[in-house]
Amino acid sequence: MAQNMLLYWGTGSPPCWRLMIALEEKQLQGYKHKLLSFDKKEHQSPEVKALNPRAQLPTFKHGEIVVNESFAACLYLESVFKSQGTRLIPDNPAEMALVYQRMFETENLQQKMYEVAFYDWLVPEGERLESALKRNKEKLIEELKLWEGYLEKMGKGSYLAGKNFSMADVVCFPVIAYFPRLQCPKERCPRLMEYYEMVKDRPSIKASWPPEWLEKPVGEDILKSL
Amino acid sequence: MAQNMLLYWGTGSPPCWRLMIALEEKQLQGYKHKLLSFDKKEHQSPEVKALNPRAQLPTFKHGEIVVNESFAACLYLESVFKSQGTRLIPDNPAEMALVYQRMFETENLQQKMYEVAFYDWLVPEGERLESALKRNKEKLIEELKLWEGYLEKMGKGSYLAGKNFSMADVVCFPVIAYFPRLQCPKERCPRLMEYYEMVKDRPSIKASWPPEWLEKPVGEDILKSL
């Protein structure tokens, strides 16, 4: 069924990874894909730009339909393949509201993680300031506290938006996975790390695990001082 | 029907405004609401924090269901009141994909607009750099070019994701409205300004127009030099 799908992706990119988790959860294995190198700037190649004027990954095509923003592609797959694989957006209004809420809060966590972990990559050399990085770290710590509170309130064994694995987990897990990888102290987010341990071996996540993370299971210690 | 809804909002905030447009489009008038002042930090009041640990606006409650992220609340309303008012997410997969795509691209436009228009508010005084603001402006100009291209391709009289007003318009219009208000030169985005003129008198948008913008129709000239 997924042979008419084409994905251009980069390894370790949370936006790519979440779309790959969604494809697995919706039982859309067997799609065509091409792994591109950010370092070699392959995402800026003409073949990507032809489908994605932003020249970003993921770039995703289903038949003649192109949908590149990772959240957009995940929602599209859930809508079009609603009754196939895992139901990622529940029908029950209260459950649905929480899934959407946590799904969109993920952008806060992602942005704040990037602004610490990838500060040197985001800010040109002459403009880097200790004071800004310090503030970014404080904001990230505050953000983690929010998520810790959410998980604490939901209780042990809960997913991000309740008892069932949902779109909130699909979009957020690849962001959360950066905390242990970049050696964030476990005390900063013990509940999130419990959640990480619970979810990391889920088949959809194992099947889409970044290949470079398999080769090199421990990343740089960028978050060690958080 | 909307009497069991409660909205805390701030005037001129794109996230608040988009939720108010969605409420109008879904014929959910008559909701309870409370206008809070960002300047007086009323969004950090205990009544907001009780519903929203981020202490942000919008803060939105439907019965006992709380959903605060503006995109999340808009999608929630569309799902729960699918057959009421305007259909904002089409069933047709190709149309749906484009609506989701432009909806999520809006976050790029919003972020890049903020990083120019609200630079002094986002960056503490000692950390402001001409070079950073200049780069932010260049990024915003590039972003505007993308949207100009989209509208150019779709043709005159088109909405952001096709022939029909959709969720893409709901979430993006409040961002686009900042360009004429902050005196962005029309030549920077002539197609977007045509779109703005076409959409600004739509009933849902007029009904939710920021009250301070009615009192003071022209804002600061922050984008004049773009």
Interface residues (C-beta under 8 A of the other chain):
Chain A: P53 R54 H62 E64 I65 V66 V67 N68 E69 F71 A72 A73 L75 Y76 S79 V80 I89 P93 A94 M96 A97 L98 Y100 Q101 M103 F104 E105 E107 N108 P124 G126 E127 L129 S131 A132 R135 L146 G149
Chain B: P53 R54 H62 E64 I65 V66 V67 N68 E69 F71 A72 A73 L75 Y76 S79 V80 I89 P93 A94 M96 A97 L98 Y100 Q101 M103 F104 E105 E107 N108 P124 G126 E127 L129 S131 A132 R135 L146 G149
